[in-house]
Each structure stands twice: as C-alpha cells, then as structure tokens.
Amino acid sequence: MTSRVEFRALGTTAVVVVTEPTHLRAAERAVRAELAAIDLACSRFRDDSEISRLHREAGRAVRIGPLLAEAIDVALRAARLSGGLVDPTVGTSVRELGYDRDFATVARETSEPAPPVRPAPGWHRVLLDRKATEVVLPRGIELDLGATAKALAADRAAAAVARETGSGVLVSLGGDLSMAGAPPPGGWRIAIGDDHARAERHPATTVTLRSGALATSSITQRAWRRAGRAVHHIVDPRTGDIPTPVWRTVSVAAGSCVDANTATTAAIVLGAGAPQWLSERRLPSRLVDVAGLAEHVAGWPAEPDGSDVEVEAGPRESTAA
Amino acid sequence: MNRSTSQRMAKRETGRRKVGMMTAAVAFAGTAAAAVLGLALANGTAAATTTTSTTTDQVTQDSTNTQSNDQLQAPVQAPVQAPVQAPSAGSSGRSHAGSGGS
C-alpha cells in the first residue's frame, strides 16, 4: 500500500509517493528541504538566489555553494553529452522570448515582438572548478538551469527520502520522476500524457517502472503567444529560437531523472532525428509528433491499440515529422 | 583576482600531459588558454573561449540516481505496459504519478 502527498514547488506540482505510509511526513519534509535548497541556489527568478548573484558578478571568478556547483556541473555534462542540444547558456534567449519570471505570472499573450533571436553563447564558455566550487561566467551570458536543475532536484529528493527513511519512494516534479528504494509490488505505475496534471485522469498510456527515472517534455506546456506567434520554454541553442515543431511530447526512461530530462529536451530540439538519436543511446522513449502519432524507441512498450511505431537502432523505419 | 582558478586549471592541464590523455600540443593550448583567461579577467573582461573539459571529470555521484560521465545512462529495465487493474480493496487502479509536460 502506497501513500502520497502533493504540494506546489518550483513553479509546478511536487508529488511524493512512499511504499511505507508511516514515513510519508518524513519523506515530505526531506523533499521540501531539497526543493527549497535547489530553488535558493538555482532560481533565476529570485534576486536572492545564488545564480542571480552569479549573474551580477559575471566576468570574474565567483565562489559558489556546492549545490549550485553540482547543478552547473550537471548542466554542463548534459550539454556535452547532448552535443550542445541542451545548453544552459540559453538564459537570455528564454528571457527575451518572454519567460522572464515565474511562469504563473508570465503573460500568456503579448503584442510586443521579441528581439531578434541569436544563438546561445555556448556552454563551453562557462568555466567551473568543481573542486574549488568556483565558476567564471563571462559577461553577457545568462544561465537557465531550469530543466536539469528540476531533474536534479527529483533525483536528490528521492535519494534523500530513501536514505533517511528506508522507504521506497517516487518523487515527481511536474512529471519528471525519480525513484529510489524498493518499489511497490508490481512496480510504480506511471500515467503518460502531454500535461502531467491531467495525465493521471486522462492518460495516453500507462507504464510501470521499478527503478531509475522517467521524464517528459512537451511543447504544449509553458507555452504562450508573442506578437501572434506561439512560443514555449524549450529553446534550440543553435538558433536561440524555439525549435521547428516535430514532436509535441517526448517521454524517456533513464538511469537518472537528469539523464531522462536531458534526453527529452534534446529530442524536442533535434526534431526528426530524435528517434535514431535516442535509439543509439538505448534510452526507452515515447515520442508523440505534432499530429498525435506516437513512436516508441529502444524497448518502450507498444501501446494496446497498436497505433504507435517501433523504431530500432539503424536506419529509421518511419518518420513522423 | 582569479589566479587560483587559473593556476589550478594550468596545473590540471599539466597533469594531463603527464598521463598522456591529450597530445602535448592540445595540453599546451589548454594551459595557454587558462593563462589567457587569467589575463582577460585581470583586465575585467570576459574572455574565455577555452574548453570546459576540465570540469567534466569532476562529476560526483553524490546522492543522485545513476549518472555516467561518458554517456546518458539507460535504465536497468525498460518500462513495461501497465496491466489494467480493476479497483478493489487494497489494489487501486490509480497510477502513482503522472508524467507529462509541466
């Protein structure tokens, strides 16, 4: 029998599920503590966050705390392993597209056009000395750690609960899930959809997992209109603009939520080449194109109605773009 | 202002030359770049077109789920299609969580 609690955090919904109900309160406390720490370190919407201080002190070596150092390290690793498809230096691009505050208060429609887009400066320009927890952020570069920091928070929170209580636990942050400890009998049931808030009541499909993590990225969420143009929160670092829409929603299972989230974001950015890219990395994935056709990759289970398309490594069998 | 960082980077690059992980030329370029960074910072400018490969060998596992430094880590087991469960005492058909965009 599992027990669960949910609350608002990091601009989204946090869900904590434990296999030992007596540990639910302790689990909630542990997760809240992790999320508060991540928010204070990584939120670009808080003047008092460490990353805001880093932005103010750009151009010189800045001593930072271990958590922000880990978050930057994770973001740079994601950039490296994705070949730059996921790049934390898109901060200016995201802000200029209109995502310049907590999304709850972002104007859903504005007539003012965005400034001309330009490629992200590039993750390789951020210098991090992890051992000394010092970072040099060149002037003019703004970091957006949003995606990887939230995933890191899920991984850290799940690990903290398992460590502190011994209970099996699933932590979901806006649909980015990390599991730790022993799963419930039959595994963790995960409903998949475009919107994490609706997925449980109206799942497109439901899978079970016993460990690791699962993330979903969608261009249908955190979306708004700017000067008559639909935009969203995922930016292609190569252009500084939203990517050409190929995939509406991508879900990936991986060993950690950070890796799952890196892969979902990279897939949205990469577009038509994403199934091959995911398949080569043996990451079980479900990709839904803008017309609603699902493809599954690298062992993601076929859906009961058989409407989806399995894609294996090697030449692509189908292209949904 | 940034001497310690530059010195550490230079020292690390020197160490790399010793273990032969990079060609001498590349290692020298890295050391020189670190020195350039130090000079640029001393002038108050943000230079830095140097590589950050020096940081990626410092990823720690800490408390996170499995992360490899060399590749995105696949799960131990792929997801499986969830069986349809009829709600009953002690066994709800509810999902534990939903995954979607946020």
Interface residues (C-beta under 8 A of the other chain):
Chain A: M1 T2 R4 T12 T13 V15 V17 A58 G59 R60 A61 E70 D73 V74 L76 R77 R80 L81 S82 W123 H124 R125 V126 L127 L128 D129 R130 K131 A132 E134 V136 L137 P138 R139 G140 I141 L152 D155 R156 A158 A159 A160 R163 L170 S172 L173 G174 G175 D176 L177 S178 A180 P184 G186 G187 W188 R189 I190 A191 I192 G193 D194 D195 H196 A197 R198 A199 E200 P203 T205 T206 V207 T208 L209 R210 S211 G212 A213 L214 A215 T216 S217 S218 I219 T220 Q221 R222 T249 S251 A253 A254 G255 S256 C257 V258 D259 T262 A263 R281 R282 L283 P284 A298 G299 W300 P301 A302 E303 P304
Chain B: M1 N2 S4 T5 R8 M9 L37 L41 G44 T45 A46 A47 A48 T49 T50 T51 T52 T54 T55 T56 Q58 V59 T60 D62 S63 T64 N65 T66 Q67 S68 N69 D70 Q71 L72 Q73 A74 P75 V76 Q77 A78 P79 V80 Q81 A82 P83 G90 R94 S95 H96 A97 G98 S99 G100 G101 S102
